[in-house]
Amino acid sequence: MDWLRNVEKHTAKVWVGVAVTSTLVGLLFDYLGVPAGWILAGILVSATVAVVKSEELHLNRHFFNFCRGFIGVLAGMPLISASLSDIARFILPGIFTSLVTVGIGLGGGLLLAHSQKEISKETGILSMLAGGASVMPFLAKEVGADFRYVALSQYLRLLAVSVSLPLITHLFAPHVDPALTASPYSKTWWSLVLVLLIAAFGERFGRFFKIPTPSVFGPLVLMVIIGLLLPHADYTPPNAVRYMAFMAIGWMCGGGLSVAALKLFAKQLPATVVFILVLIGGCAASAWPLTKWLGISYFEGYLATTPGALDTVLALTSEGASGPVVVTVQLIRLIFVLLLAGYVPALLRLLARRRA
């Protein structure tokens, strides 16, 4: 037990150093006006530590879910003020982006399986489908695919999207005047208590009602329900809490950049990376027609179509004061992809019969 206490003490020291350094870097980026500065600070600091130590930094699950709860709260706030007609007009664009993403995933997965004989068609498709990365390995195991490879490729895709998002969106992120995005209502003690409760118990709510990605969408749905039932209150989390949540997203992204994590399935890595880049590029291209269709900025269109990294997307959405389009389109695509994933074997059998 002494060695276990020493390990826990060592880990605590590492995380204290990461937290303090990330805060200092975040304050610097905030002073310089760097978009998504707090997320970038978390990525840079945690990635540096993970690479130097040659091991992944694992966030406490309960703490991370608590932080994700605040991201869900922030993501749900634009939906409170949005009318049903506004949300309804996002349904067709959401289906359009879903079809594009699924089409790229299906085609890329089949090509991946064709180029790498060790990879089955089921494995290739599930590894390339964007969305629901946390449940894809479980679905892969159920349908007889190689869940280890699916987990690796989904992990690499999330890593690539998560790390690149703050860097890419920096190029076209709008300048947001805090005075224009401030709530017209005053903060109350009970609204703050409700926000804390939503962040703490939103995941349980999501799991109880079987909501996809419950740690994010559970708090999001709760925030919308409470916001509609109890309007005229400012539910914006305090800045310190928001910054903590943003840094936690960065720690999750950067903390996984260990050398050991990239050695697994090294033979398939080049082909996997190529198909991941094609997927990201295809989704980025699909954002252009979305901007014309809905009259939104490319910043919003890119965030709405990016293949995964939902936590980072929602955090950037909040920082860029985007409307409900990002959350709505991402949610539609997530549901679409998760429904399709379970039918991959049946779909492959159907394709085989048509070829025969």
VEXGU-249382 format. One record per residue (C-alpha): residue number from 1; chain; residue in one letter; x, y, z. Coordinates in pm, 1 decimal. Layout:
BEGIN
(pt NUM,"A","a",(X,Y,Z)),
...
***
This chain:
BEGIN
(pt 1,"A","m",(0.0,0.0,0.0)),
(pt 2,"A","d",(296.7,232.8,55.3)),
(pt 3,"A","w",(387.5,219.7,-313.6)),
(pt 4,"A","l",(25.3,300.1,-405.9)),
(pt 5,"A","r",(24.0,604.6,-179.1)),
(pt 6,"A","n",(353.8,717.4,-333.5)),
(pt 7,"A","v",(208.7,683.2,-684.1)),
(pt 8,"A","e",(-103.2,880.4,-588.2)),
(pt 9,"A","k",(111.5,1147.9,-420.6)),
(pt 10,"A","h",(333.5,1169.2,-728.0)),
(pt 11,"A","t",(29.9,1198.4,-956.0)),
(pt 12,"A","a",(-119.5,1471.4,-737.2)),
(pt 13,"A","k",(206.3,1669.1,-757.7)),
(pt 14,"A","v",(208.4,1635.5,-1136.0)),
(pt 15,"A","w",(-149.3,1758.6,-1167.2)),
(pt 16,"A","v",(-88.1,2050.6,-932.0)),
(pt 17,"A","g",(201.9,2155.1,-1153.0)),
(pt 18,"A","v",(-8.3,2111.5,-1467.5)),
(pt 19,"A","a",(-297.3,2312.1,-1319.3)),
(pt 20,"A","v",(-78.7,2601.5,-1197.9)),
(pt 21,"A","t",(122.4,2621.1,-1521.1)),
(pt 22,"A","s",(-190.6,2596.7,-1737.6)),
(pt 23,"A","t",(-349.8,2880.1,-1540.6)),
(pt 24,"A","l",(-45.2,3103.3,-1591.2)),
(pt 25,"A","v",(-31.1,3025.3,-1962.9)),
(pt 26,"A","g",(-408.6,3074.3,-1988.5)),
(pt 27,"A","l",(-384.3,3415.4,-1825.4)),
(pt 28,"A","l",(-111.3,3508.7,-2073.3)),
(pt 29,"A","f",(-317.3,3391.8,-2371.1)),
(pt 30,"A","d",(-621.3,3572.4,-2230.6)),
(pt 31,"A","y",(-417.8,3892.6,-2201.5)),
(pt 32,"A","l",(-295.4,3852.6,-2560.1)),
(pt 33,"A","g",(-650.1,3786.4,-2683.2)),
(pt 34,"A","v",(-575.5,3438.1,-2820.8)),
(pt 35,"A","p",(-900.3,3260.9,-2924.3)),
(pt 36,"A","a",(-964.1,2945.0,-2721.5)),
(pt 37,"A","g",(-664.1,3047.0,-2513.9)),
(pt 38,"A","w",(-762.0,2845.9,-2207.3)),
(pt 39,"A","i",(-808.5,2529.3,-2412.0)),
(pt 40,"A","l",(-477.1,2585.2,-2588.5)),
(pt 41,"A","a",(-304.8,2642.4,-2255.6)),
(pt 42,"A","g",(-433.9,2308.8,-2126.7)),
(pt 43,"A","i",(-325.9,2129.9,-2445.6)),
(pt 44,"A","l",(26.8,2274.4,-2452.1)),
(pt 45,"A","v",(104.6,2214.4,-2086.0)),
(pt 46,"A","s",(-44.8,1864.0,-2055.8)),
(pt 47,"A","a",(103.6,1751.0,-2389.2)),
(pt 48,"A","t",(448.7,1870.3,-2282.9)),
(pt 49,"A","v",(426.3,1680.2,-1955.0)),
(pt 50,"A","a",(288.2,1364.7,-2121.4)),
(pt 51,"A","v",(565.6,1355.2,-2383.3)),
(pt 52,"A","v",(842.6,1430.8,-2132.0)),
(pt 53,"A","k",(713.5,1163.2,-1892.7)),
(pt 54,"A","s",(641.0,922.2,-2183.2)),
(pt 55,"A","e",(301.7,836.6,-2038.1)),
(pt 56,"A","e",(-55.6,958.6,-2068.6)),
(pt 57,"A","l",(-202.0,1194.3,-1811.7)),
(pt 58,"A","h",(-534.9,1056.7,-1694.0)),
(pt 59,"A","l",(-790.4,1301.7,-1559.5)),
(pt 60,"A","n",(-1006.7,1198.3,-1267.5)),
(pt 61,"A","r",(-1328.2,1074.2,-1429.4)),
(pt 62,"A","h",(-1561.6,1246.7,-1183.5)),
(pt 63,"A","f",(-1377.1,1578.5,-1210.5)),
(pt 64,"A","f",(-1372.4,1559.2,-1589.3)),
(pt 65,"A","n",(-1743.7,1479.1,-1610.5)),
(pt 66,"A","f",(-1813.6,1769.2,-1373.3)),
(pt 67,"A","c",(-1622.6,2000.8,-1609.5)),
(pt 68,"A","r",(-1798.8,1853.2,-1911.6)),
(pt 69,"A","g",(-2122.2,1933.9,-1732.1)),
(pt 70,"A","f",(-2038.4,2304.6,-1745.8)),
(pt 71,"A","i",(-1962.2,2271.4,-2117.2)),
(pt 72,"A","g",(-2307.6,2118.4,-2158.2)),
(pt 73,"A","v",(-2460.0,2409.1,-1964.4)),
(pt 74,"A","l",(-2283.8,2662.1,-2188.4)),
(pt 75,"A","a",(-2388.6,2472.6,-2500.8)),
(pt 76,"A","g",(-2752.7,2457.9,-2391.2)),
(pt 77,"A","m",(-2786.6,2830.2,-2324.2)),
(pt 78,"A","p",(-2818.5,2935.6,-2693.5)),
(pt 79,"A","l",(-3101.4,2682.4,-2733.5)),
(pt 80,"A","i",(-3302.5,2847.9,-2455.4)),
(pt 81,"A","s",(-3340.0,3171.6,-2647.0)),
(pt 82,"A","a",(-3382.6,3003.9,-2987.7)),
(pt 83,"A","s",(-3730.3,2967.4,-3130.0)),
(pt 84,"A","l",(-3865.2,2634.8,-3253.3)),
(pt 85,"A","s",(-3872.6,2771.7,-3607.7)),
(pt 86,"A","d",(-3500.9,2850.7,-3588.7)),
(pt 87,"A","i",(-3419.7,2501.8,-3465.1)),
(pt 88,"A","a",(-3649.9,2342.4,-3724.6)),
(pt 89,"A","r",(-3462.8,2509.0,-4009.4)),
(pt 90,"A","f",(-3142.8,2337.2,-3894.6)),
(pt 91,"A","i",(-3287.7,1986.7,-3936.0)),
(pt 92,"A","l",(-3234.6,1952.9,-4313.9)),
(pt 93,"A","p",(-2880.9,2099.8,-4301.2)),
(pt 94,"A","g",(-2810.8,1862.2,-4011.5)),
(pt 95,"A","i",(-2925.1,1565.3,-4219.7)),
(pt 96,"A","f",(-2713.7,1692.3,-4512.5)),
(pt 97,"A","t",(-2394.7,1708.2,-4304.3)),
(pt 98,"A","s",(-2480.1,1369.1,-4153.5)),
(pt 99,"A","l",(-2504.3,1211.1,-4499.2)),
(pt 100,"A","v",(-2173.3,1369.4,-4605.2)),
(pt 101,"A","t",(-1995.4,1250.2,-4292.0)),
(pt 102,"A","v",(-2143.9,901.2,-4306.8)),
(pt 103,"A","g",(-2066.2,874.2,-4679.0)),
(pt 104,"A","i",(-1701.9,962.5,-4619.9)),
(pt 105,"A","g",(-1688.1,723.1,-4324.8)),
(pt 106,"A","l",(-1837.6,433.2,-4519.7)),
(pt 107,"A","g",(-1621.7,491.7,-4827.1)),
(pt 108,"A","g",(-1306.5,551.8,-4624.7)),
(pt 109,"A","g",(-1370.0,248.1,-4406.8)),
(pt 110,"A","l",(-1415.4,17.7,-4707.2)),
(pt 111,"A","l",(-1101.1,157.0,-4875.1)),
(pt 112,"A","l",(-908.3,116.7,-4551.7)),
(pt 113,"A","a",(-1017.0,-246.8,-4526.9)),
(pt 114,"A","h",(-921.9,-300.5,-4892.7)),
(pt 115,"A","s",(-573.7,-148.7,-4849.4)),
(pt 116,"A","q",(-502.0,-319.4,-4516.4)),
(pt 117,"A","k",(-587.4,-688.1,-4534.7)),
(pt 118,"A","e",(-568.2,-726.5,-4156.3)),
(pt 119,"A","i",(-866.2,-491.4,-4119.1)),
(pt 120,"A","s",(-1218.0,-621.8,-4178.6)),
(pt 121,"A","k",(-1485.8,-413.0,-4346.5)),
(pt 122,"A","e",(-1677.9,-382.4,-4018.9)),
(pt 123,"A","t",(-1362.2,-265.6,-3843.3)),
(pt 124,"A","g",(-1277.1,-16.7,-4117.6)),
(pt 125,"A","i",(-1621.4,141.4,-4123.8)),
(pt 126,"A","l",(-1660.0,170.1,-3746.7)),
(pt 127,"A","s",(-1311.7,315.5,-3715.8)),
(pt 128,"A","m",(-1392.5,588.1,-3969.4)),
(pt 129,"A","l",(-1745.1,683.7,-3858.7)),
(pt 130,"A","a",(-1725.9,1024.4,-3691.1)),
(pt 131,"A","g",(-1926.4,1062.7,-3373.5)),
(pt 132,"A","g",(-1985.8,869.4,-3054.7)),
(pt 133,"A","a",(-1620.8,766.8,-3021.1)),
(pt 134,"A","s",(-1673.9,658.6,-2662.2)),
(pt 135,"A","v",(-1928.3,394.0,-2762.2)),
(pt 136,"A","m",(-1781.1,282.5,-3097.9)),
(pt 137,"A","p",(-1543.4,24.4,-2942.8)),
(pt 138,"A","f",(-1837.2,-134.3,-2759.4)),
(pt 139,"A","l",(-2041.7,-143.0,-3079.2)),
(pt 140,"A","a",(-1740.5,-291.9,-3260.0)),
(pt 141,"A","k",(-1717.5,-571.9,-3006.1)),
(pt 142,"A","e",(-2088.0,-644.5,-3045.0)),
(pt 143,"A","v",(-2070.0,-673.4,-3424.8)),
(pt 144,"A","g",(-1748.5,-878.5,-3424.8)),
(pt 145,"A","a",(-1508.5,-604.2,-3537.9)),
(pt 146,"A","d",(-1161.6,-544.7,-3392.1)),
(pt 147,"A","f",(-1259.4,-310.9,-3108.8)),
(pt 148,"A","r",(-892.3,-240.8,-3026.4)),
(pt 149,"A","y",(-822.1,-95.9,-3369.7)),
(pt 150,"A","v",(-1154.8,89.5,-3370.0)),
(pt 151,"A","a",(-1063.1,244.5,-3034.4)),
(pt 152,"A","l",(-718.5,346.0,-3164.1)),
(pt 153,"A","s",(-843.5,506.5,-3485.9)),
(pt 154,"A","q",(-1129.3,684.1,-3308.3)),
(pt 155,"A","y",(-878.7,805.1,-3048.4)),
(pt 156,"A","l",(-641.8,935.8,-3316.6)),
(pt 157,"A","r",(-926.8,1112.5,-3496.4)),
(pt 158,"A","l",(-1041.7,1280.1,-3176.0)),
(pt 159,"A","l",(-684.4,1374.2,-3096.4)),
(pt 160,"A","a",(-627.6,1524.8,-3441.7)),
(pt 161,"A","v",(-955.8,1716.5,-3436.8)),
(pt 162,"A","s",(-921.3,1830.0,-3075.2)),
(pt 163,"A","v",(-567.3,1959.8,-3113.7)),
(pt 164,"A","s",(-626.1,2119.6,-3454.1)),
(pt 165,"A","l",(-960.4,2284.4,-3374.6)),
(pt 166,"A","p",(-829.4,2572.0,-3159.4)),
(pt 167,"A","l",(-540.2,2625.1,-3401.8)),
(pt 168,"A","i",(-753.7,2625.8,-3717.3)),
(pt 169,"A","t",(-1045.3,2825.4,-3577.3)),
(pt 170,"A","h",(-792.6,3084.5,-3461.7)),
(pt 171,"A","l",(-766.1,3185.4,-3829.2)),
(pt 172,"A","f",(-1133.4,3277.2,-3869.9)),
(pt 173,"A","a",(-1271.2,3313.2,-3517.5)),
(pt 174,"A","p",(-1482.0,3628.7,-3487.6)),
(pt 175,"A","h",(-1394.0,3900.9,-3241.8)),
(pt 176,"A","v",(-1658.5,3886.7,-2971.6)),
(pt 177,"A","d",(-1736.3,4189.6,-2757.3)),
(pt 178,"A","p",(-1814.5,4052.1,-2409.5)),
(pt 179,"A","a",(-2068.0,4332.0,-2360.1)),
(pt 180,"A","l",(-2273.5,4201.7,-2653.2)),
(pt 181,"A","t",(-2285.3,3845.2,-2525.3)),
(pt 182,"A","a",(-2351.6,3926.9,-2159.9)),
(pt 183,"A","s",(-2685.0,3812.9,-2021.4)),
(pt 184,"A","p",(-2941.8,4092.5,-1973.4)),
(pt 185,"A","y",(-3046.8,3927.5,-1646.9)),
(pt 186,"A","s",(-2871.7,3944.1,-1313.8)),
(pt 187,"A","k",(-2707.5,3648.5,-1143.6)),
(pt 188,"A","t",(-2887.9,3504.2,-844.9)),
(pt 189,"A","w",(-2770.0,3258.0,-582.1)),
(pt 190,"A","w",(-3030.4,3003.4,-683.4)),
(pt 191,"A","s",(-2935.0,3015.6,-1053.8)),
(pt 192,"A","l",(-2572.7,2947.9,-956.9)),
(pt 193,"A","v",(-2681.2,2656.6,-736.8)),
(pt 194,"A","l",(-2888.9,2514.5,-1022.8)),
(pt 195,"A","v",(-2591.5,2536.2,-1260.7)),
(pt 196,"A","l",(-2369.6,2350.7,-1011.3)),
(pt 197,"A","l",(-2635.5,2081.6,-966.4)),
(pt 198,"A","i",(-2680.4,2044.8,-1341.8)),
(pt 199,"A","a",(-2304.0,2001.0,-1389.9)),
(pt 200,"A","a",(-2282.9,1752.4,-1102.3)),
(pt 201,"A","f",(-2585.3,1536.3,-1182.5)),
(pt 202,"A","g",(-2642.2,1598.7,-1553.9)),
(pt 203,"A","e",(-2457.3,1282.9,-1654.9)),
(pt 204,"A","r",(-2676.4,1066.3,-1431.3)),
(pt 205,"A","f",(-2982.0,1230.9,-1585.2)),
(pt 206,"A","g",(-2846.4,1155.3,-1932.0)),
(pt 207,"A","r",(-2769.5,794.0,-1850.0)),
(pt 208,"A","f",(-3109.8,740.8,-1691.2)),
(pt 209,"A","f",(-3285.6,860.0,-2006.7)),
(pt 210,"A","k",(-3025.3,691.8,-2233.0)),
(pt 211,"A","i",(-2918.8,1018.7,-2394.6)),
(pt 212,"A","p",(-2613.8,987.6,-2628.6)),
(pt 213,"A","t",(-2289.1,1119.5,-2474.0)),
(pt 214,"A","p",(-2470.7,1167.8,-2140.9)),
(pt 215,"A","s",(-2190.0,1362.0,-1970.0)),
(pt 216,"A","v",(-2242.2,1647.4,-2219.1)),
(pt 217,"A","f",(-2594.1,1611.1,-2355.4)),
(pt 218,"A","g",(-2740.5,1526.0,-2015.4)),
(pt 219,"A","p",(-2645.8,1866.8,-1867.8)),
(pt 220,"A","l",(-2736.7,2032.3,-2199.6)),
(pt 221,"A","v",(-3090.7,1894.0,-2195.5)),
(pt 222,"A","l",(-3131.9,1976.8,-1826.5)),
(pt 223,"A","m",(-3012.7,2331.6,-1889.3)),
(pt 224,"A","v",(-3266.7,2378.4,-2167.5)),
(pt 225,"A","i",(-3550.1,2237.6,-1954.4)),
(pt 226,"A","i",(-3467.1,2453.5,-1652.3)),
(pt 227,"A","g",(-3404.1,2759.7,-1868.0)),
(pt 228,"A","l",(-3747.1,2725.8,-2025.9)),
(pt 229,"A","l",(-3921.0,2660.4,-1693.2)),
(pt 230,"A","l",(-3734.4,2935.2,-1505.5)),
(pt 231,"A","p",(-3650.7,3209.6,-1755.2)),
(pt 232,"A","h",(-3527.2,3561.3,-1684.9)),
(pt 233,"A","a",(-3219.3,3446.9,-1493.1)),
(pt 234,"A","d",(-2848.6,3446.7,-1578.7)),
(pt 235,"A","y",(-2722.7,3089.4,-1579.5)),
(pt 236,"A","t",(-2374.0,3173.1,-1707.1)),
(pt 237,"A","p",(-2114.3,2993.3,-1490.4)),
(pt 238,"A","p",(-1857.3,3220.0,-1319.8)),
(pt 239,"A","n",(-1544.6,3291.8,-1524.0)),
(pt 240,"A","a",(-1322.7,3084.2,-1294.5)),
(pt 241,"A","v",(-1547.4,2781.6,-1346.6)),
(pt 242,"A","r",(-1558.9,2834.0,-1724.0)),
(pt 243,"A","y",(-1180.8,2859.2,-1743.2)),
(pt 244,"A","m",(-1144.1,2542.4,-1536.9)),
(pt 245,"A","a",(-1379.0,2356.9,-1772.4)),
(pt 246,"A","f",(-1193.8,2483.7,-2079.1)),
(pt 247,"A","m",(-856.0,2380.4,-1934.8)),
(pt 248,"A","a",(-994.1,2035.3,-1851.3)),
(pt 249,"A","i",(-1083.0,1991.5,-2220.1)),
(pt 250,"A","g",(-726.6,2089.3,-2308.3)),
(pt 251,"A","w",(-582.8,1847.1,-2051.7)),
(pt 252,"A","m",(-790.4,1566.9,-2198.5)),
(pt 253,"A","c",(-664.7,1644.1,-2549.9)),
(pt 254,"A","g",(-298.2,1705.3,-2471.2)),
(pt 255,"A","g",(-267.6,1446.6,-2195.6)),
(pt 256,"A","g",(-316.8,1165.7,-2445.2)),
(pt 257,"A","l",(-12.1,1260.1,-2651.5)),
(pt 258,"A","s",(215.6,987.7,-2516.7)),
(pt 259,"A","v",(461.8,803.5,-2735.7)),
(pt 260,"A","a",(329.6,466.8,-2619.2)),
(pt 261,"A","a",(-21.5,549.1,-2740.2)),
(pt 262,"A","l",(103.9,598.3,-3097.1)),
(pt 263,"A","k",(307.0,273.5,-3110.6)),
(pt 264,"A","l",(-1.8,54.7,-3104.6)),
(pt 265,"A","f",(-93.0,-79.5,-3451.0)),
(pt 266,"A","a",(208.4,105.1,-3598.4)),
(pt 267,"A","k",(179.7,-84.8,-3925.9)),
(pt 268,"A","q",(-167.4,53.9,-3999.0)),
(pt 269,"A","l",(-90.7,401.1,-3866.7)),
(pt 270,"A","p",(6.9,573.8,-4197.3)),
(pt 271,"A","a",(-308.5,459.8,-4378.3)),
(pt 272,"A","t",(-521.5,542.6,-4075.1)),
(pt 273,"A","v",(-382.1,895.3,-4052.6)),
(pt 274,"A","v",(-441.4,953.7,-4426.6)),
(pt 275,"A","f",(-806.9,850.6,-4401.7)),
(pt 276,"A","i",(-854.7,1060.5,-4086.9)),
(pt 277,"A","l",(-718.6,1365.7,-4271.5)),
(pt 278,"A","v",(-950.3,1293.4,-4564.9)),
(pt 279,"A","l",(-1243.7,1272.3,-4323.8)),
(pt 280,"A","i",(-1152.6,1602.6,-4157.4)),
(pt 281,"A","g",(-1101.0,1770.3,-4496.7)),
(pt 282,"A","g",(-1430.2,1641.5,-4634.3)),
(pt 283,"A","c",(-1623.6,1763.9,-4331.6)),
(pt 284,"A","a",(-1449.0,2101.5,-4352.7)),
(pt 285,"A","a",(-1549.6,2127.3,-4719.7)),
(pt 286,"A","s",(-1912.1,2050.2,-4633.6)),
(pt 287,"A","a",(-1914.4,2357.2,-4409.4)),
(pt 288,"A","w",(-1906.4,2591.6,-4712.4)),
(pt 289,"A","p",(-2252.6,2502.6,-4850.9)),
(pt 290,"A","l",(-2382.1,2515.0,-4493.5)),
(pt 291,"A","t",(-2270.9,2877.8,-4458.9)),
(pt 292,"A","k",(-2458.3,2971.8,-4777.2)),
(pt 293,"A","w",(-2762.3,2765.9,-4687.0)),
(pt 294,"A","l",(-2809.6,2910.3,-4337.9)),
(pt 295,"A","g",(-2633.6,3245.0,-4375.1)),
(pt 296,"A","i",(-2385.9,3169.4,-4094.4)),
(pt 297,"A","s",(-2013.5,3233.8,-4060.5)),
(pt 298,"A","y",(-1758.7,2972.3,-4163.9)),
(pt 299,"A","f",(-1652.5,2960.3,-3798.8)),
(pt 300,"A","e",(-1996.8,2828.6,-3707.7)),
(pt 301,"A","g",(-2015.8,2606.3,-4015.8)),
(pt 302,"A","y",(-1676.8,2448.4,-3943.7)),
(pt 303,"A","l",(-1766.7,2378.3,-3580.9)),
(pt 304,"A","a",(-2102.8,2232.7,-3686.4)),
(pt 305,"A","t",(-1943.0,1989.4,-3933.1)),
(pt 306,"A","t",(-1616.9,1894.8,-3761.1)),
(pt 307,"A","p",(-1596.7,1514.5,-3716.8)),
(pt 308,"A","g",(-1609.4,1467.0,-3343.7)),
(pt 309,"A","a",(-1429.2,1625.1,-3045.8)),
(pt 310,"A","l",(-1766.9,1743.3,-2918.1)),
(pt 311,"A","d",(-1628.3,1879.0,-2591.4)),
(pt 312,"A","t",(-1381.2,2104.6,-2770.8)),
(pt 313,"A","v",(-1643.5,2206.8,-3027.9)),
(pt 314,"A","l",(-1891.9,2313.4,-2760.7)),
(pt 315,"A","a",(-1624.2,2500.0,-2565.7)),
(pt 316,"A","l",(-1520.2,2691.6,-2878.5)),
(pt 317,"A","t",(-1886.0,2753.0,-2960.3)),
(pt 318,"A","s",(-1930.3,2919.2,-2623.4)),
(pt 319,"A","e",(-1614.9,3128.7,-2657.8)),
(pt 320,"A","g",(-1710.9,3238.9,-3009.8)),
(pt 321,"A","a",(-2068.4,3325.2,-2905.6)),
(pt 322,"A","s",(-2212.2,3101.3,-3178.3)),
(pt 323,"A","g",(-2583.8,3042.3,-3202.1)),
(pt 324,"A","p",(-2773.4,2713.6,-3163.9)),
(pt 325,"A","v",(-2679.8,2590.8,-3511.8)),
(pt 326,"A","v",(-2358.4,2419.9,-3396.5)),
(pt 327,"A","v",(-2522.7,2227.0,-3113.6)),
(pt 328,"A","t",(-2828.5,2130.4,-3320.6)),
(pt 329,"A","v",(-2637.0,2006.2,-3626.1)),
(pt 330,"A","q",(-2384.5,1813.0,-3414.6)),
(pt 331,"A","l",(-2665.8,1648.3,-3217.9)),
(pt 332,"A","i",(-2851.9,1545.2,-3535.7)),
(pt 333,"A","r",(-2536.2,1391.0,-3680.4)),
(pt 334,"A","l",(-2447.6,1211.0,-3358.0)),
(pt 335,"A","i",(-2789.7,1044.2,-3344.2)),
(pt 336,"A","f",(-2765.7,959.3,-3714.6)),
(pt 337,"A","v",(-2421.6,797.1,-3680.5)),
(pt 338,"A","l",(-2503.9,599.9,-3366.0)),
(pt 339,"A","l",(-2819.2,460.5,-3524.3)),
(pt 340,"A","l",(-2626.5,357.4,-3834.5)),
(pt 341,"A","a",(-2333.2,198.9,-3647.6)),
(pt 342,"A","g",(-2545.1,-80.8,-3506.2)),
(pt 343,"A","y",(-2661.4,-178.8,-3857.0)),
(pt 344,"A","v",(-2315.3,-199.8,-4017.7)),
(pt 345,"A","p",(-2316.0,-584.4,-4047.8)),
(pt 346,"A","a",(-2664.3,-582.4,-4203.7)),
(pt 347,"A","l",(-2557.4,-305.7,-4442.9)),
(pt 348,"A","l",(-2248.6,-501.2,-4551.9)),
(pt 349,"A","r",(-2458.8,-813.4,-4609.9)),
(pt 350,"A","l",(-2697.8,-608.1,-4822.7)),
(pt 351,"A","l",(-2408.6,-471.6,-5031.4)),
(pt 352,"A","a",(-2266.7,-823.3,-5074.0)),
(pt 353,"A","r",(-2601.1,-956.8,-5199.8)),
(pt 354,"A","r",(-2630.7,-674.5,-5452.4)),
(pt 355,"A","r",(-2281.8,-750.0,-5588.3)),
(pt 356,"A","a",(-2355.0,-1123.0,-5611.2)),
***
